[in-house]
Amino acid sequence: MNTIKNIKSPLNYIGGKYKLLNQITPLFPANINTFIDLFAGGCNVGINIEAKKIIFNDNLTYLINFFERLQKDNKEEILEHIEKRIDEFDLSQTNEEGYKKFRDFYNQTKIELDLFVLIAYSFNHQIRFNNSHQFNNPFGKNRSSFNPKMKSNLLCFIDALQQKNIQFTTKSFENFDFSILKENDLVYCDPPYLITTGTYNDGKRGFKGWSEKEEIELLNILDDLESKNIKFALSNVIEHKGKENFLLKEWISKNNYKINYLDKNYANSNYQTKDRDKKSSIEVLVTNYEAPNNRLSLFDF
């Protein structure tokens, strides 16, 4: 089987869907007018979509500001800025003091491209803010740097960003203006998962957390889209390490939405078997349309 070469986000965003793209994108409609990536994160999904218009939305404004900078600046200017900062603060895999000085500098200035340089030398290239919106990810000693692979991903991403018709917004999901949408549009949602825990949804990082309240708000929005014949696709997990998202399961069953099972480990996708690992995650793409190339299961929950 041939694997499509996808564009990878330059950011290592927790919960990103890059490794699942070859399973997710074939489940989208063939002809999309406007594609809404409602919880864009690292933009891995939307950047790989062919649509007349793509809207990336995320309430983490520092991410969106960074992506907008990549969209408007030329590649030479961007690389020049990155190299200048590396030299200026003597950033390397071993200079923790230089990293901390640069982190303090970023937290004082919030210069968009500096966020990327900081992430390049942070632990596991991760994005983490404290409750005061200060970047606080520790140093990636002996591991993290602006390496050739990271540079290549960045340049490919910039090319796609500048070639496609892309718009950015920073709305909280419930404040997004869905009235602009029509039947040939698609709303893709990859929200924080209710039954998993992470720094992106605990509400302790200076940004809105995720609870049953937010889950219900989102599901109601998707029901409203369905009533207007607007297609949606929702990434989520219905089971995770022995936990079940009963709220999501009941909503799917009540509305007769389609469940497309994703094989997170690219191994056993036979989810209806009785002997499957009870501690594993069951990741799905829920749609209000019959997906092409679907992987529907007979698993009865």
C-alpha positions as CSV (number, residue, x, y, z in Angstrom):
1,M,0.0,0.0,0.0
2,N,1.4,3.4,-1.0
3,T,1.6,5.9,1.8
4,I,0.8,9.5,1.0
5,K,3.6,11.9,2.0
6,N,1.9,14.4,4.3
7,I,3.1,17.8,5.4
8,K,4.1,17.8,9.1
9,S,3.5,20.7,11.4
10,P,6.8,22.3,12.6
11,L,5.3,22.2,16.1
12,N,5.2,19.1,18.3
13,Y,1.6,19.7,19.5
14,I,0.3,17.2,22.1
15,G,-2.6,15.3,20.7
16,G,-1.6,16.1,17.1
17,K,-3.0,13.9,14.4
18,Y,-0.1,13.6,12.0
19,K,0.4,9.8,12.5
20,L,-3.3,9.3,11.8
21,L,-3.7,11.5,8.7
22,N,-3.6,8.6,6.2
23,Q,-6.6,7.2,8.0
24,I,-8.5,10.4,8.7
25,T,-8.3,12.4,5.4
26,P,-9.8,9.6,3.2
27,L,-12.9,9.8,5.4
28,F,-13.5,13.4,4.4
29,P,-15.8,14.3,1.5
30,A,-14.2,14.5,-1.9
31,N,-15.1,18.1,-2.6
32,I,-14.9,20.6,0.2
33,N,-15.5,24.3,-0.3
34,T,-14.5,25.7,3.2
35,F,-12.7,23.4,5.7
36,I,-12.9,24.6,9.3
37,D,-10.2,23.2,11.6
38,L,-12.0,24.3,14.8
39,F,-9.3,23.2,17.3
40,A,-6.3,23.7,15.0
41,G,-3.5,23.1,17.4
42,G,-0.4,22.3,15.3
43,C,-2.5,22.5,12.1
44,N,-1.5,19.0,11.0
45,V,-5.0,18.1,9.6
46,G,-6.0,21.3,7.8
47,I,-2.6,21.9,6.1
48,N,-3.1,18.6,4.3
49,I,-6.6,19.3,3.1
50,E,-7.5,20.2,-0.5
51,A,-10.3,22.8,-0.2
52,K,-11.2,26.2,-1.7
53,K,-10.7,27.8,1.7
54,I,-9.2,26.6,5.0
55,I,-9.9,28.3,8.3
56,F,-7.6,27.5,11.2
57,N,-9.1,28.4,14.6
58,D,-7.6,28.0,18.0
59,N,-8.0,30.0,21.2
60,L,-4.2,29.6,22.0
61,T,-3.4,32.9,20.4
62,Y,0.4,32.5,20.6
63,L,0.1,29.6,18.2
64,I,-2.1,31.5,15.7
65,N,0.2,34.5,15.9
66,F,3.1,32.3,15.0
67,F,1.3,30.7,12.1
68,E,0.3,34.1,10.8
69,R,3.9,35.2,10.9
70,L,4.9,32.1,8.8
71,Q,2.2,33.0,6.3
72,K,3.2,36.5,5.7
73,D,7.1,36.4,5.9
74,N,9.4,34.9,3.3
75,K,11.4,31.8,4.2
76,E,14.7,33.6,4.0
77,E,13.6,36.1,6.6
78,I,12.2,33.4,8.9
79,L,15.4,31.3,8.8
80,E,17.5,34.4,9.3
81,H,15.6,35.3,12.4
82,I,15.9,31.7,13.8
83,E,19.7,31.6,13.2
84,K,20.1,35.1,14.7
85,R,18.4,34.0,17.9
86,I,20.4,30.8,18.1
87,D,23.7,32.8,17.8
88,E,22.5,35.6,20.1
89,F,21.7,33.3,23.0
90,D,24.3,30.6,22.1
91,L,21.5,28.0,22.0
92,S,22.6,24.3,21.9
93,Q,21.8,20.9,23.3
94,T,24.0,21.6,26.3
95,N,23.6,25.3,27.1
96,E,20.8,25.3,29.6
97,E,21.7,28.8,30.9
98,G,21.3,30.2,27.4
99,Y,18.0,28.5,27.0
100,K,16.7,29.9,30.3
101,K,17.8,33.4,29.3
102,F,16.1,33.1,26.0
103,R,12.9,31.7,27.7
104,D,12.8,34.8,30.0
105,F,13.4,37.0,26.9
106,Y,10.4,35.4,25.1
107,N,8.1,35.7,28.1
108,Q,8.9,39.4,28.3
109,T,8.5,40.1,24.5
110,K,6.2,37.4,23.1
111,I,7.8,37.8,19.6
112,E,6.0,35.3,17.4
113,L,8.9,33.5,15.7
114,D,10.8,33.3,19.0
115,L,8.2,30.8,20.3
116,F,9.3,28.4,17.6
117,V,13.0,28.8,18.4
118,L,12.2,28.3,22.1
119,I,10.3,25.1,21.3
120,A,13.2,23.8,19.2
121,Y,15.4,23.7,22.3
122,S,12.7,22.7,24.9
123,F,12.1,19.3,26.4
124,N,10.6,17.0,23.7
125,H,9.9,20.2,21.6
126,Q,6.7,20.7,23.6
127,I,4.5,23.7,24.1
128,R,3.7,24.5,27.7
129,F,2.5,27.7,29.5
130,N,1.8,28.3,33.1
131,N,-1.3,30.0,34.5
132,S,0.2,33.4,33.8
133,H,0.8,32.6,30.1
134,Q,4.5,32.3,30.7
135,F,6.2,29.6,28.6
136,N,7.6,27.1,31.2
137,N,8.7,24.0,29.4
138,P,12.1,22.9,30.7
139,F,15.3,22.6,28.7
140,G,15.8,19.6,26.3
141,K,19.2,18.7,27.5
142,N,21.3,16.6,25.0
143,R,18.2,16.0,22.9
144,S,16.5,19.1,21.5
145,S,17.8,21.6,18.9
146,F,16.8,23.2,15.6
147,N,17.9,20.1,13.7
148,P,17.7,19.5,9.9
149,K,14.4,17.5,10.1
150,M,12.8,20.3,12.0
151,K,14.0,22.8,9.4
152,S,12.7,20.7,6.6
153,N,9.3,20.4,8.2
154,L,9.2,24.1,8.8
155,L,10.0,24.9,5.1
156,C,7.5,22.5,3.7
157,F,4.8,23.8,6.1
158,I,5.6,27.4,5.1
159,D,5.2,26.5,1.4
160,A,1.8,25.0,1.9
161,L,0.7,27.8,4.2
162,Q,1.6,30.5,1.6
163,Q,0.2,28.6,-1.4
164,K,-3.2,27.7,-0.1
165,N,-6.2,30.0,0.7
166,I,-5.9,30.0,4.5
167,Q,-7.4,32.2,7.1
168,F,-6.8,32.3,10.9
169,T,-9.1,33.0,13.8
170,T,-8.7,32.9,17.6
171,K,-12.2,32.2,18.8
172,S,-13.2,29.9,21.6
173,F,-15.1,27.2,19.8
174,E,-18.5,28.2,21.0
175,N,-18.0,31.8,19.7
176,F,-17.0,30.8,16.2
177,D,-19.4,32.1,13.5
178,F,-20.9,29.0,11.9
179,S,-23.5,31.1,10.1
180,I,-21.0,31.5,7.2
181,L,-21.1,27.8,6.4
182,K,-23.0,26.1,3.6
183,E,-23.7,22.5,2.6
184,N,-20.3,21.8,0.8
185,D,-18.3,23.0,3.9
186,L,-16.9,20.7,6.5
187,V,-16.2,21.4,10.2
188,Y,-13.4,19.2,11.7
189,C,-13.1,19.1,15.4
190,D,-10.2,17.7,17.4
191,P,-11.1,18.9,20.9
192,P,-9.4,17.9,24.2
193,Y,-10.6,14.4,25.1
194,L,-12.9,14.3,28.1
195,I,-11.6,11.0,29.4
196,T,-7.9,11.7,28.9
197,T,-5.8,14.1,30.9
198,G,-3.2,16.4,29.6
199,T,-1.7,19.9,30.1
200,Y,-3.9,21.1,27.3
201,N,-7.2,20.4,28.9
202,D,-6.7,20.6,32.7
203,G,-7.6,24.3,32.9
204,K,-4.4,25.0,34.9
205,R,-2.3,26.5,32.1
206,G,-3.9,29.9,31.8
207,F,-6.3,28.7,29.1
208,K,-9.8,27.3,29.1
209,G,-10.0,23.7,30.4
210,W,-12.3,20.9,29.2
211,S,-15.1,19.4,31.2
212,E,-18.5,17.9,30.6
213,K,-19.8,21.4,30.2
214,E,-17.6,22.1,27.2
215,E,-18.2,18.6,25.8
216,I,-22.0,19.2,25.8
217,E,-21.6,22.6,24.3
218,L,-19.6,21.2,21.4
219,L,-22.0,18.3,20.8
220,N,-24.9,20.7,20.7
221,I,-23.1,22.8,18.1
222,L,-22.6,19.7,16.0
223,D,-26.3,18.9,16.3
224,D,-27.1,22.3,15.1
225,L,-24.8,21.9,12.1
226,E,-26.5,18.6,11.3
227,S,-29.9,20.4,11.4
228,K,-28.6,22.8,8.7
229,N,-27.2,20.0,6.5
230,I,-23.6,21.0,7.2
231,K,-21.1,18.2,7.4
232,F,-18.9,17.6,10.5
233,A,-16.2,15.2,11.5
234,L,-15.2,14.8,15.2
235,S,-12.0,13.1,16.4
236,N,-12.3,11.6,19.9
237,V,-11.9,8.5,22.0
238,I,-14.8,6.5,23.3
239,E,-12.7,4.3,25.6
240,H,-9.3,5.0,27.2
241,K,-7.4,3.0,29.8
242,G,-10.6,1.5,31.2
243,K,-12.6,4.7,31.1
244,E,-15.6,5.2,28.8
245,N,-17.0,8.4,27.5
246,F,-20.7,7.6,28.1
247,L,-21.8,11.1,27.2
248,L,-20.3,10.8,23.7
249,K,-21.5,7.2,23.2
250,E,-25.1,8.2,24.1
251,W,-25.0,11.2,21.8
252,I,-23.7,9.1,18.9
253,S,-26.4,6.4,19.4
254,K,-29.2,8.9,19.9
255,N,-28.4,10.8,16.7
256,N,-27.4,7.7,14.6
257,Y,-24.1,9.4,13.7
258,K,-21.4,7.3,11.9
259,I,-18.4,5.9,13.8
260,N,-15.2,5.4,11.8
261,Y,-12.7,3.4,13.9
262,L,-9.1,4.5,13.7
263,D,-6.2,2.1,14.3
264,K,-3.9,4.2,16.5
265,N,-1.2,1.5,16.6
266,Y,-1.7,0.4,12.9
267,A,-2.2,-3.1,14.3
268,N,-5.4,-4.8,15.3
269,S,-8.5,-2.8,14.2
270,N,-11.0,-5.4,15.0
271,Y,-12.6,-3.6,17.8
272,Q,-15.6,-5.9,18.2
273,T,-13.5,-8.8,19.4
274,K,-14.2,-9.9,22.9
275,D,-10.5,-10.2,23.8
276,R,-9.3,-6.8,22.8
277,D,-7.1,-4.9,25.3
278,K,-9.4,-3.3,27.9
279,K,-6.8,-0.7,28.8
280,S,-6.2,0.5,25.2
281,S,-7.7,3.6,23.6
282,I,-10.5,3.3,21.0
283,E,-10.0,6.3,18.8
284,V,-12.8,7.3,16.4
285,L,-13.8,9.8,13.8
286,V,-17.5,10.5,14.2
287,T,-19.3,11.9,11.1
288,N,-22.8,13.0,10.2
289,Y,-22.3,11.6,6.7
290,E,-21.4,8.3,5.2
291,A,-17.7,8.6,4.8
292,P,-15.9,7.3,1.7
293,N,-13.5,4.5,2.5
294,N,-15.1,4.1,5.9
295,R,-14.1,1.7,8.5
296,L,-17.3,1.2,10.3
297,S,-17.5,-1.5,13.0
298,L,-20.2,-3.8,14.2
299,F,-19.0,-3.2,17.8
300,D,-22.1,-2.6,19.9
301,F,-21.6,-0.3,22.8
